[in-house]
Amino acid sequence: MNEIYLCASSGIFNNEALRATLGKDVKIYKNFYKPLRYDYVISWGYKKSYNKAKKISIKKNIPICFVEEGFIKSLPVYHSVCLSILIDYKAPYYDCFQESDLEYTIKNSLLTEADKQRSKNIMNFIVNNRITKYNDNNKVYKKYSGAVLLVDQTADDASIKYGDATEVDFYKMVNDALSQFKPQDISLKIHPKVISGERESYILDYARSKGIKIISENISPWDLFPGFSDIYVVTSQMGFEALISGAQVTCFGSPFYSGWGLTNDKKIVGRRVGFSFDLLHLFYCCYVIYPKYYNPFTSENADMENILLLILKKNQVSKLPEFNYNFLSSKKKFFINKYVDFCKESKINLTWGLDKTIKDSYFVEDGFIRSRGLGVMHNYPFSLIIDSQGLYFDKDTSCDLDSILNSNIPDDPLLLSMAAMLINKIVGHNLTKYNIPKKGFKLDSSEKNILLVIGQVEDDLSIKYGAVDVTKNSELLSLIRSENKDAYIIYKPHPDVFHGKRISEYIDPNLYDFNAGQYSIEEIYPHINSLHTITSLSGFEAIIRKIPVYTYGLPFYAGWGLTTDRYEFPETRRTKKLTVENLFIGSYMVYPYYLCPYTLQSVDLDTFLINFIKCSNINRSALVNKFNNLLRIIK
């Protein structure tokens, strides 16, 4: 029988993340409606709803289900959106006086080697990308340093009372530090809600009176921990983040992460005596097993890695400056406004394409999974490239993509594991740049060596800036025919040219065996032995489909050891060899910006793909249909 929950407050009832994590088959009510049988009453920890939940529990003889926001709670800017929920059928995780489901999980979980490696990968990713509970403090302030960092909390935090601590323990923390170090070597990090004036602190005034340095900025903990040899906490979650960073942590209360042999504990939790776990185990139980993660842009449950990618992309978007739109057409400004913020007074320009005459400019182009249908048909672009240096197709000038690919970013183990999954998703759903409907491509030839030659728009910027000697489609076909006389050549003209939207010179039909202009490229890929192109993106689409690729220009995916190239990039542009996953991480996961097809809000690649696959050519969202129609009107 499906479980039925009764909510102790309307706020709990309206929490979308909770509804998703409990599951579709679960029924939730906020008042006593039929049926009269309830399995659980939901309380938000020990907050106001708890007293009501307790009364209902006693009256109806039903257990309480405790919920709390997770340890990675929200996105930058979107603070009201909950990314993770903690559901506990015994007690809130911070209650040290009784065993919670979290404590049971820590004691009884047996991790495999794969689990431990996953734990390590996630921890490193969190530290390297400065991910925190609220993700609202990515601005880098001056570096702080000293002997010890004290972590403050709000005076009414439930984790203090139920972590076996009181106001006295905060004074003990300060005095313990003063007994060992000079005041000028001690710093106190104030809670963000104390900084904003929403809550009060137990020890702020006392610490000031003792000459202790006060850190009042909303600074990321990852900028703080490296500067201190010791971190003192009472029950703050920041103590666990300090453990993740490799710091030595002393606890003056009994938080969920104390008592397991990793912290210096001033108080003892009897139930935890005799247990000892390494950090990989503790982290995996607390961050991977125990929380339930929720993606607000798909309205579905998600793995922790999916949420981390969403946060990473949102952080990337939040760091974009405001732009001046003077050099954009009305049509371009209309849809780019969904990706960036515009400001007339901004001194940073935004230009479409690669106009190098405009100073202080970022450059914009279509992304690599653009739309369902051609751009010239006024289909809304769901991905864009926004580059601060140049653009990916310029063979002579470095761009942000070069910087990404030549860095350590594509080597991140978590990104590598996600890249493999995303490549399979793209290939499995036959996704390409334009995603043109299939026309039933069939190949009658029995030839063993079938070559696909990609035609391009000859006055396109990718030819102007990426070609070397071969600049025309006829030149490319002549060269390939002369070097592959016995091959069966399929020629695929660019869709814009085939549909008469762009001009191309006459192509002698004797240079190829079959013209596949009417067909979508994704239905041709399975039939070919190799792909040949000057600079077309289809070359990279073929790479991720394990098709050999030959380049006759200098596209962004050439020179990394994955293609057979007629020309070479200078060593300064290609400092290492890459795997397919490395190149995919930089080119598809980090470099472009994506919009959710249903909400037109910025998202990561995985979230975009989930929604893009749902939003088929037939079943587009009403919002996207509206914007496509507007694009046809705007000049």
Phi, psi and omega in degrees: 000139180293140181286148181236127183246144174246129182269140180274357177204158179290331178298319177294317182300325185271003182282107184296323181297319180296316180301317181292319184286331176289333176111155184293331184277352182275138177255134183236132178236152177252354175219174181281093175247167173292146359288160184278349180272129175235142180271325182213153167247132186266131175237140175276092182053223177253030179279194187305325183293342184295317181300318178293316180298323180294318179297316179296319180302316180290316183293318184264354181057048177235147182285160178266137171255118182267132176236150178212160172290148185283180184283341168239101197263316192215169179267157172300136181078314184271065188288338182278347181275126183264123182266342180209148181232138174256121181244121185226127183264008178243306182193158174301147186302334185271000180276103183278354183275348177213156183286128175262172174298327178296313180298319178297318180298316179299317184288328193247357181281138175247113184270138173277171177297326177295321178298317181294320178294320177298317178300314180297316180298317181292316179301313180297321180295318180298315180293311184296330182253012170057044181270133182230190181295313186256341177054042180241018185224054183269357174287132182271120178263183177298153182282134176256149178208162180166189181279319184214142176250124175264135181251119181273166175221170176284147188296337184255015183295125181297332181292343177287304181300314183272002171257023176060042180222161176220184176305325182302323183291333176290321176293323176299320179299315180295313183293325177297319179294318181294332180287344183246335186227159175287148181306322182291347178262005181245137176234146178243121177269118181277143179295142181306324181285339172285320178302316183282351181087004181287326184228171180249161179247148175287324196237004184303308182296320180296316180297320178298318182294339180266002178082016179283141178292135180252125176259105186256350178290152175278072189264146178294137178300333181290343174272346182266312190305319183298339184272359185229142179277335180226144176239123178254130177224165169262290175222009186300142174300336180300336176295322178290322176297325177296320176300317180300324181285349181097009182280161173272126188241133174247129182251128178261358170234202180233075177288173185298337184262000179269161176084007182250011177091009182250345183237159173270110191255129176274344178230154185245134171259111188305322182295339183264354179297133180094352177260141178213126181226153176278172185294325180300318179294311183297316180296315183299318179293318186280326187252335184254309184282310191290313183284158170247122185263147187223129177261111183292346181265353172242349184057036181226160170296157182213159171285159180301321181299321179299319180291322179297321177295321178297315179297317180302314181290321178296321176297320179297317179295319183295340181272352176294139179283170169284143186243152169275138185253017185299334185258016179248144174289165179300321180296314180295317180299325183300313183266336178292334180299341177282344182260326186226170174259136178257147176211123182301328184276352182297142178266000179259118182273158175234124183233146178274131182083207188237065176273097185281357179280344181269119183280160177051055187233146164262153185244141186237141174211167175299147175280183188271343166238093195274307192193178169258093185114166186286152176294324180292345176269012176065036174274136187296134180277124180267358175213144179224154169260129176234107192241132183274348184249316183190222174217155190300335185271000181274111184286344187259346186230138178293155178223177179298328180296319175303314181299319180294310185291329179275357179267189178273355184304313182291353180265358182298125183300322179294315179296324179296318179293322179289326180298316179300318180293318183289323175299315178299324180292317180295313181292317181297330180256012175054044181271139178223195183293312187254341175054053179285139181304144180290149180242010177081051181296131174225142182245120182274342184293143176258009180299143180276331182251095183252121183252137172254121179253125185265121173276150180231163173288116193289341175258015179290152181297329181292333173280315181302318186258347185246343181280160177244272179261324179273112185237352182237152181297322179294323178294319179296313180296319179298317181295315182292320178296320181292331182265350182221064188296330183264001183279157173264115187256121172262126178254126180244096177295156179299140181304323179298322179288314182300323181271008175076017181271338178227156186266144174217151178290165179295137178247123178295118181297345178287349181278351179217168182258336182208133177261117184255030185300327185280350186260153175283146187292330183294335179274352178269326184312314184296346187261356189252158176261338177198160179237139183234130184206160173281297181216009188299145175300335180302337175299317179286325176300325178288323180301313182288349175260011176063034177259129177301136185236135177243127181250143181239016172217209179231072177287168185297335184268359179275157174085005181256003179094010184250352184227162171265114192247135177284332181233163183240144172282153172297151183301332180293339179268341181227091187269355181199167174270149182237154168273170176302319181293320176303311183294323179294318179304309182292315189282325186248328186267320187260315189292312183278166172244140185237153173243145172289126182298340183267329184242346185056038173251151184293137180215174176274174183299315183298313179297319177301313182297318180303314182283325181295321178293321176296318187276074185291172181300329181276324188250054176291154177290152179300325181296316180292319177301320179297315182288326175299318179295321178295323179298329180288338183269319185292134179270000000 
